[in-house]
Amino acid sequence: MPQAPSTGSSLIRDPSIAHRNTQILWTEAGRDLAQDTRYTGEESLTIFVDKRKLSKRSEGSDSSTNSSLVTLETLHQLAASYFIDRDSTLRRLHHIQIASTAIKVTETRTGPLGCSNYDNLDSVSSVLVQSPENKIQLQGLQVLLPDYLQERFVQAALSYIACNSEGEFICKDNDCWCHCGPKFPECNCPSMDIQAMEENLLRITETWKVYNSDFEESDEFKFFMKRLPMNYFLNTSTIMHLWTMDSNFQRRYEQLENSMKQLFLKAQKIVHKLFSLSKRCHKQPLISLPRQRTSTYWLTRIQSFLYCNENGLLGSFSEETHSCTCPNDQVVCTAFLPCTVGDASACLTCAPDNRTRCGTCNTGYMLSQGLCKPEVAESTDHYIGFETDLQDLEMKYLLQKTDRRIEVHAIFISNDMRLNSWFDPSWRKRMLLTLKSNKYKSSLVHMILGLSLQICLTKNSTLEPVLAVYINPFGGSHSESWFMPVNENSFPDWERTKLDLPLQCYNWSLTLGNKWKTFFETVHIYLRSRIKSNGPNGNESIYYEPLEFIDPSRNLGYMKINNIQVFGYSMHFDPEAIRDLILQLDYPYTQGSQDSALLQLLEIRDRVNKLSPPGQRRLDLFSCLLRHRLKLSTSEVVRIQSALQAFNAKLPNTVDYDTTKLCS
């Protein structure tokens, strides 16, 4: 490639600018034109210079204005820095253009960027022509050669500049690279740059460790640990609740999160450049980035500090197994775990002399060897489960957060509407949330803890949704469902929360919790709408059923339901074991086994019926269990209920109760 003359004009050989071609043109008006343009002609900077005005301005300036002089050397430098720092270069050139009429700057940026890569540019040289001879020397053979040789000349020149004579320069599909010669197999692989970026990633990893270590050693973290109660066991939900109550600790954690996000973004940019540089290397770089530690990690970490920090070693705590994994098998790091305080089988209080054991138990449970066990139903646990490990506080928190850990993935069924679709709500809609566990999951029964719907209305809608919920406990027809008495007899009511959406969208949530939980197989939700209008005094709201209006045009607005969720948990159920109990009523295996089977069936019956909805009389849910989960006939159910009633009458200090029939 011909070089620039010795007058100071030059074209720097740089592989990073191999995709550009520098053209120098001469104008008849006595002006110089310097143009840096890409090889594809899609981006260019043009500086028109009137040398006569420029020289007159220089001659007429005194020493006091030397700082504002515009020289060709200044323009040389600005044109050369255009592709390195475009914004700053253009800003300076435009200021010069305003202050002087000697130059005119134009910029052209059209079409796709082609194979341009500005990330690795070191320098670009743009030459201002001072004589016609410069033009000939710079363009050289490209102008003098015939047309059929010019393309090969340009290809050879680009290979010389871009590939440093180590390969052939190739551009294809918006990508440019060097086809390496046999002596230079790594001509496309800038090993020094790659090594520098790998070292940057290692420094980021070290910084990541320092940030996390500083968080653990901060005063906010230490003060939070000191305030944690030690007289009972803390699960992650309880720790999170205490976390949200400590504003200083929250702010310190948010500071850690922000630092980690900035560090991760920086690492992402380096990794992106690393992949771009090494995509044609024979050996790919090893990239390892640390994962950002979530709040779940820190909750478990706090438990590890509390319960796995004995003998000077810090282990890792598992809430599922209530055990520690110690770093050294020969030294135990596990401390004595406190008792679990809460409802169900959890302790009411810990023992005053030993916080690892229960001191007192909740209602319906007895203290046995430091543990709380059901008073009458311990023997029925392997037939059917009833309780969960969730405490009231933990359950309330999970329900408020609509946590997916307690979401039951029910099947949505409706012939009247579809989710996320607008519909006219002025007539009744039916929606089912069903698990079909009596067909597909015969070894499970399910408890419902809450219900959540997201309902949207069109703007200025006059319609208000009205929901009626029916619960089918163990399957069967819709007539074997009971109506949920929302906001009656101390039963919970719907809670509506406005969502931050462009439409009028609300979260409708119904929280049952441990107090009102019950069995469910299918949830029937009936939706009707009502029209809202102001009362006679203007302060009250009166609701009318839409069908009562003679003029249907007054039913304004549409509605859609974005999602429906049912919250609860599944429990163990062994239908074959219960059938074996029933079989012993007629064919006792051993002496006294008939009475034992009747006693266990009584316990199951009473515990199942105890989960009836609030009302004057309990529902006979036990008969529904026999009919739809054990597939017994109606006559067999009547015979079993009669045998249980007769046996219960013989027992001392027992009180039978009347039930309302639900299942046929």
Stockholm file with secondary structure:
# STOCKHOLM 1.0

chainA/1-664         MPQAPSTGSSLIRDPSIAHRNTQILWTEAGRDLAQDTRYTGEESLTIFVDKRKLSKRSEGSDSSTNSSLVTLETLHQLAASYFIDRDSTLRRLHHIQIASTAIKVTETRTGPLGCSNYDNLDSVSSVLVQSPENKIQLQGLQVLLPDYLQERFVQAALSYIACNSEGEFICKDNDCWCHCGPKFPECNCPSMDIQAMEENLLRITETWKVYNSDFEESDEFKFFMKRLPMNYFLNTSTIMHLWTMDSNFQRRYEQLENSMKQLFLKAQKIVHKLFSLSKRCHKQPLISLPRQRTSTYWLTRIQSFLYCNENGLLGSFSEETHSCTCPNDQVVCTAFLPCTVGDASACLTCAPDNRTRCGTCNTGYMLSQGLCKPEVAESTDHYIGFETDLQDLEMKYLLQKTDRRIEVHAIFISNDMRLNSWFDPSWRKRMLLTLKSNKYKSSLVHMILGLSLQICLTKNSTLEPVLAVYINPFGGSHSESWFMPVNENSFPDWERTKLDLPLQCYNWSLTLGNKWKTFFETVHIYLRSRIKSNGPNGNESIYYEPLEFIDPSRNLGYMKINNIQVFGYSMHFDPEAIRDLILQLDYPYTQGSQDSALLQLLEIRDRVNKLSPPGQRRLDLFSCLLRHRLKLSTSEVVRIQSALQAFNAKLPNTVDYDTTKLCS
#=GR chainA/1-664 SS CCCCCTTSCCCCCCGGGTTEEEEEEECTTSEEEEEEEETTSSEEEEEEEEHHHHHHHHHTCCGGGGGGCCCHHHHHHHHHTTTTSHHHHHHHHHHHHHHCSSEEEEEEECSCCTTCCGGGCCCCCCCCCCSHHHHHHHHTHHHHSCHHHHHHHHHHHHHHHHSTTSEEEEEETTEEEEEECTTCTTTTCCHHHHHHHHHHHHHHHHHHHHHHHHHHTSHHHHHHHHHSCCSSCCCHHHHHHHHHHCHHHHHHHHHHHHHHHHHHHHHHHHHHHHHHHHTTCSSCCCCCCCCCCCHHHHHHHHHHHHHSCCTTCCCEEETTTTEEECSCTTSCCCCCCCCCBSSTTSEEEEETTEEEEEEEECTTEEEETTEEEESSCGGGTTTBCCCCSCCHHHHHHHHHTTCGGGEECCEEECSSCCTTCCBCCSSCEEEEEECCHHHHCTTEEEEEEEEEEEEEECTTCCEEEEEEEEEESSCSCGGGCEECCTTSTTCCCCEEEECSSSSEEEEEEEECHHHHCEECSEEEEEEEEEEEEECTTSSSEEEECGGGCSCGGGCCCCEEEEEEEEEEEEEEBCHHHHHHHHHHHHSCSSTTHHHHHHHHHHHHHHHHHTTSCSSSSEECHHHHHHHHTSCCCHHHHHHHHHHHHHHHHHSTTCCCCCEECCCC
#=GC SS_cons         CCCCCTTSCCCCCCGGGTTEEEEEEECTTSEEEEEEEETTSSEEEEEEEEHHHHHHHHHTCCGGGGGGCCCHHHHHHHHHTTTTSHHHHHHHHHHHHHHCSSEEEEEEECSCCTTCCGGGCCCCCCCCCCSHHHHHHHHTHHHHSCHHHHHHHHHHHHHHHHSTTSEEEEEETTEEEEEECTTCTTTTCCHHHHHHHHHHHHHHHHHHHHHHHHHHTSHHHHHHHHHSCCSSCCCHHHHHHHHHHCHHHHHHHHHHHHHHHHHHHHHHHHHHHHHHHHTTCSSCCCCCCCCCCCHHHHHHHHHHHHHSCCTTCCCEEETTTTEEECSCTTSCCCCCCCCCBSSTTSEEEEETTEEEEEEEECTTEEEETTEEEESSCGGGTTTBCCCCSCCHHHHHHHHHTTCGGGEECCEEECSSCCTTCCBCCSSCEEEEEECCHHHHCTTEEEEEEEEEEEEEECTTCCEEEEEEEEEESSCSCGGGCEECCTTSTTCCCCEEEECSSSSEEEEEEEECHHHHCEECSEEEEEEEEEEEEECTTSSSEEEECGGGCSCGGGCCCCEEEEEEEEEEEEEEBCHHHHHHHHHHHHSCSSTTHHHHHHHHHHHHHHHHHTTSCSSSSEECHHHHHHHHTSCCCHHHHHHHHHHHHHHHHHSTTCCCCCEECCCC
//
